Amino acid sequence: MRHKVEVFLAILVSVVIFNFIFKIDMRSISVDSLIEESEVNENDVSDKKKVIYLTFDDGPSYKVTGKILDILEEKEVKATFFVIGNQIEDKEDVLKRMNEEGHSIGLHTFTHKYKCIYCHEDCFIREMIECRDEINRVVGISPNIIRFPGGSYKHLNKEFLNRLHENNLKVYDWNLDNSDGLNPKQSKDVLYKNAIKGSKDLKTINLLMHCTDMNKNTSEALTKIIDYYKNQGYEFKTIEEDTPEMYFRIS
């Protein structure tokens, strides 16, 4: 009996340690110190001008993406959506609405399956191209702005970045995260606090959020997030082809 208890406790401790390390690793990649500062064109933002990019990953979804679009329309704010190619089918109207209402659409691979996209650089690039082809099929545009699932940290080096540039692909990570990717069931108040925490000294904010149908609380926190940054004097922009790249530090 004692042996079984010891085994159980050992397993429990291992699980706790794994979860702690995983969360630390996932949170660490949103820290501003990891951003390749040379890729943020500070001359593009004057001393008095602060800019925020609202970005939403993993859509389009049936309900939540639509709700987010409703809020953005009501608040007269534009955002950037990094979409997954195989999520577009049967939700073409949502993608069309993004485009028609002036939001930016980026590439977030075709499957979002890590074992596939990160097994080889060729697979990653192919998935981005497949995603772009699917977007082009629906709305007739061919975006070149991309976001790595999980972020580029530990996946991107100078050689790979050069390959992406050769394929006319530009990388955009984030420097602020509301953590709805780690736990979409966090309350709207917690998501709001996460979305503004650490923003005080940032002139340029690239805020990561998600818009799957699990992210209902994100949509419910969005109005308050937008109001906060408006009150702080931020200008809301979309990521476009000429937006300076923002990616985590590479070797």
N, C-alpha and C positions, 0 to 999 in steps of 0.2 A: 504493500500500500504506500509506504514511504517513498519507494522508488517511483511509483506512478505520479505522486505529488511533485517530486523533484523534476521529473520529465515535463510535466504540465507547466511548472513554473519557468523552466528553461525555455519552453516554446513561447510562453507568454512574454517573457522578457525580450526574446528575439523579435517577436512581432512588433512590440513597442519601439524597440531600437530601430527597426527597419522603417516603420512609419515616420519616426522622428527624422531620420536621415533623409528619407524621400521628401518630406515637407520642407526641410532645410534646403535641399538641393533645388526643388521647384521654386521656392521663394527667392533663393539667392539669384536666380537668373533674371529677376525683375529689378535688381538693385542697380541704381544709376551708375555706380562705379564700373559696372561691366559694359556699359555702352561705349562703343567706339566713338569717342567725342569728336575725332577729326572728321567723322562723317556727318556731323550736325553742323550745318552752315550757320554759325552764329551771326554772320553778317546779314542773314536773311531775316533776323529778328532784332529789331532795334531795342534800345535800352528801355523804352516805354511800352514795347509790344510783346505780349505774351500769347503763345499759340498752343492750342490743344487739338490733338487728333483723337476723336472717339473711334475706336476700332472694335469690331465684333467678329469673332471667329466661329467657324463650324456650321454656319447656316448654308442655305436657307432652311428654315423650319416652317411648319404650318402656322402655328399660333404666335409664338414669341417673336419671331422676326417681324411678323405683321404688326404686332403691338408696338415694337420698338420703332418701326417706320411711322406709325401713327403719332407717337410721342415726338419724334424728330420733326415731323411735319407741323405739329402744333407749336413746338418751340422754335421753329424756323432755324433748325440746325442741320448741317450735313455731316455724314459719317462715312467711314470706310468699312466695307464688309469683305473679309477674307473667306471665300466660300469653298466648300468641298464639292468637287465635280459630281460625284455619284449621289449627292443630296439634291441635285437640281431637278431631276425627273419628277414630274407631277407637281412641282412647285415653281414652274416656269413663270407664273404670274407674279410671284414674289420677287424673282430676279428682275423681271421687267419693271416692276414698280421701283426697285432700287435705282435702276438706270434712269428711268423717266423722271424721278424726283430729284436727280442731281447728286446722288451718292456715288462714291467710288467703289468699284468692285475689284478685289484682288484674288490671287490664287493661293489656295491652301491645300494643294495636292488633289488627286482624284479620289483616293480611298481613305486617307488619314490613317492607314495601317502602318505602324512604325516598322514592323518586321520587313515590310515590303519597301517602303520609301527610303529607309536608312540602311538597306543591305548593300547598296552600291549607288554611287553618284549618278550613274546612268538611269537607274530606276527613279531616283528623285526627280531628275530633270524630265524624264518621260511623263511622270505623273503630273508635273506642273503643266506640261504642254497639253496633256489630255484634258486637264481642268480648263485650260484656256480655250481649247477647241469646243468644249461643251458650253462655255459661256458665249462664245462666238455664235454657236448654233442658235442660241435663244435670243440674244440681244444684239448680235452683230458687232461686238467689240472684241479686241484681243489684248487684255491687260498684260502688263509686264511686271507689276508689283506683286511680290510674293511674301508669304510668312511661313516659316518652318513650323510644322506641328510641334508643340512643346518648346518652341524657340530654337534659335540656331546654335545656342551654347553647346559645346562639345560635338557639334555636327559640322561646323564651318571652319575652314582654314583659308589661307590666302590663295592656294591653288584652286580650291573648289569655288571660291568667290570669283576668281578670274573666269572659270568655266561658266558660271552663271551669267556673268557679264557678256561673255561670248555668245550666249543664248538670249541676250537682251532681257535678262531677268534681274530685278533689283530687290534687295532684301530689307525687310522692315520688321524689327523686333519691337520691344516696348520698354519703357522705363517706369511704368506704373501699372499696377495690376489689382483689380478688385477681388481677385481670388475665387471667382465663380467657376473657374475651371477645376480647382481643387475640390471645391464643395459647393455645388449649385444650390443646395438647400439652406445655405446660410441666410439669415434674415435680411430683409431689404435694408435695415439699419446698419447691420454689420457690413454689407456690401458697399453701402454709401461711405462708411467710415474708411474702408479699405481703399476706395476710389479717390479719396482726397488726402489720405495719409502720406506724408512725405512730399507733397506737391509744393510746399511753401517756397522752396528755393529753385524751382524748375521754371525756366522761361519757355521751354519747349516740352510738352507732355505728349507722350504716345501711350494712351490708356487702353489696356487690354481688357476686353469683356467678351462674353459669349452669347450666342443667340439661338441655341438649340431649344427644343420644347421643354428641356429640364431647367432652363434658365428663366423661369417666370419671375423669380424674385429680382433678377437683374432688371427686367423691364419695369418692375414696380419701384426700383430705386433710381431709375434713370432721370426722371424729372428733377429730383432733388440734386442729383449730380450735376446736371446741366445748369440749374439755377445757381449752384455754388460757384461754378467756374465763370459764369456770366458776371456774378457779383464780384469776383476777383479780377475782372478785367481781361479775361482770356478771349482771344478770337478763335472761333471754331473753324478748322480747315479739314479738307479731305486729302488723303495721300494720293498724289498724282505722279506721272512719269518723271516730272522734273523736281519732285520733292527729294531733298538730300536723304540718302540712305541712313538708316539707324539700325545697327546690329550689335550684338554683344561682342566683347573683345575677342579677337582671334589671334592665333600664333603665326 
